[in-house]
Every structure is written in C-alpha cells, then in structure tokens.
Amino acid sequence: MDEILHYIRKSFPLIQAKKISVDSLIFEERIKMNCFYCGKYSASWKCPPRLPRLDYKKMLMEYDNAAFVYIRMPLKNMDYATVRSQSSVYLHRALLLCEKYLYQQNNAAAISFIGGSCKLCKNGCAAERCANPYQARSPVEALGINVVKSAEQEGIKIEFPVAEYMTRIGLLMW
C-alpha cells in the first residue's frame, strides 16, 4: 500500500481513497458544459470561465500517480444542502492536507481537485479576487473528467439521483 493511502486512512476516518492509473481518467468535452449550467459559473474563482485555458488532459498525463479520494455521507436526518456543504468542505480540507503530506515527501508538483465547486468561503466568493488562493481548488469536472464513469470503472459507485448517500469525490495527483 502506498504511504499516501495509509496516511489518508489513518488521518481521515470518514474518507476513502483508491489509487488509480492516470490513464484510466475519462475525459469528455461535454462534461465541461455542466459547469455552464451551474450557479457558480462565472462566480467562483476556481470554476469556469475563470480557469486558465490549458490542455488539462495533457497536463494530468504528466503525473505518475493518481488517487480518487472520496466521502460517502448519509442523508438521513439532514437536508441535501447541509450534507453537500459539509461533505465538500471536509473532503476539500482532507485533500489539502494530503497535498501537504506529499510536499513533505518531496512531491513538489502534487495537486488536488475537489468534487464540485469550492465552498471554503461561507458567504461565497469575494468580488475582486479569491480570498483563499492558496487553499481553493478547482473541481474535477471543470477539467473535463467524467467523474461518474471514471469512478465507476474503478469500482466506486456514485448514486444519481442522490437518495440515501451523497458521494463527494476528489482527485489527488502526484
């Protein structure tokens, strides 16, 4: 087992992780279109159209290692919006600590991408610039990765529509 997977299991009891092949990521242009219909479009500093125009597939293929890092939270006794927000922030913070761990292991290019839009700022994004530029991360979907298909081929089931559990999934690269 890789050290990072051991670190995740030890440090974040609610988080699961699965190492995947970088080549197994499924890129589809149509996935980026979902961002256009999201309420965070043009409002979040880490979402389209504010993302740099890069060849994300080419960029990610430069990495040797990848892992899906995810959380499954039950909806019982909580409303959808609360579970969505709490699971997103918990996963986001865990991914940031995973990056820090990898940096300390001499992986200077380690990076993570979150599931859905950034929710670190309780009152939404600041108007002039990102209030947390060193902590905010872009969504996996904004890179054009079909998260549902990519996760499914790795044995990770994402339930749609959400009924009993909400699965939030991020991507860690190193």
N, C-alpha and C positions, 0 to 999 in steps of 0.2 A: 504494500500500500504506500502511496506517495505521502511524503511528510505533510503536504498541504491538506490532504484529505483527513489525515489523523488530526491535524490542528483544528480543522472545521468541526469534526465530530466531538473533539474534546472541549472546544470553546463555545460552541453554539448548539445546545441540545435540541433546539427546535428546527435546526437547519439540516438538510440532507445535501449530499454532493455526489456527483458521479463524474469521473474523468471520462472524457470523450476524445475522439480523434478530431482534430481541427478540420480535416477533410469531410467529416460527416455533417457539418453545418449545411443546411439547405437555404440557399439564397434565392429569393424571388422578388423581383421588382414590385409586384403587386402588393406586397406586404407594406412597403413604404406608403402606399396610398391610404392605408388605415390611419396613418398619422394625420393626414389632411382632414379627416372627419373627427379627430379628437379635439376636445375642448382646450387642450394645452397647445394646440398648433399655433405657432407664432406667439405664444405667451410664455413658454418655458425656454430658458436659455440653453438647455441641453437637448431640445427637441427641434425637429424641422420647423420652419426653414432656416433656423439659426445654426444648424450643424454645418461644419465645413463640408464642401463638396469633395469627397475623397472616394477612391475606389476601395470601399470597406472590405469587400471580399479579398482583394489583393493584399490589403493591409493585414487582415486577420490570418491569412495563409502564411505570413512571415513568422507566426508564433509556432512553437514546437508543442505546446501543451494547452489544453483547454479543459474546463470542467463546468458542468451545469451545477449551479448552487441554488437550492430552492427550499421553499417552506410551504407546507400544507396546513392551513388553518381552518378549523371547523366554523361553520356559520351559526351553529346553534346559539341561541340567546343573544346574538349580536347582529346588528344590521350590516348589510353589504358594504356600505361606505366606511364604516368603522373597521371592519376586517380588512378591507382593501388598503386603507391608510396604514393601519398598524403592521400588517404583513409587509407592506412595501418598505416602510422605514426600518423595520427590523432586518430585513434582507439587505437593504442598502448599507446599513451600518456594518453588518457582518462582512459584506463584500469589501468595504473599505479596510477593515481590519485584516482581511485576507491579503489584500494588496500590500499592506504594511508588512505583514509577515513575509511575503515573497520578496519585498525590497530588502528586508533584513537577511534574506537567504541569497543575496546577490542577483536578484532578478529585477534589474532596473527598469525594464520595459513592461513589467506586469501591469495589467489594467483590467477593470471590470466594467460590465454593462448591466444595468438594472432591468427589472421587469416592470414595464410601464413607465410613466413619467416620474420625474423626481418630485418627491414630496417632503424634502427636508425643511423647507420654509413653511411654517404653519399658515401664514397669510398669503401664500403663493409667491411667485417670483417678483423680485423688485423690478421697477420700470426701467431703470437706467442700465443695470448690469446684474449679473448673478451675485447674490450675497454670499454664496459658498462655493466659489470657483474651484477650490482645491478638494472639495468633497462631493460636489454634484456630479452625477454621471448620466450618460445618455442611455436611452432604452435599447435593448437588444433589437427590438422590432424596427427602430429607426435606421438600423444598419442594413435592413432588407433581409434579415434572417427570419424564416418561418419557424418560430419558436415551437409551435404546436407539433409540426411534422418532425422537426429536428429532435425534440424531446421524446416523442413517441417512438422513433426508431431506436432510441437508447433505453426504452422500457419505462419512461416517465410519462404517466398519464395526466393530461391536463383536461379537466372536466369542463365542457361547454354545453349548455349554459351552466353556470355555477349553481350547484344545488346544495350539497352537504359540505363540501370543502372548497376553499379557494387555494389554488396553487399559484404562487408567485415564483418566477424563475429568472435567475440572472446568469450571466456568463463571466467566467474568470479565465483570463488568458495570461500565460507566462512562457 
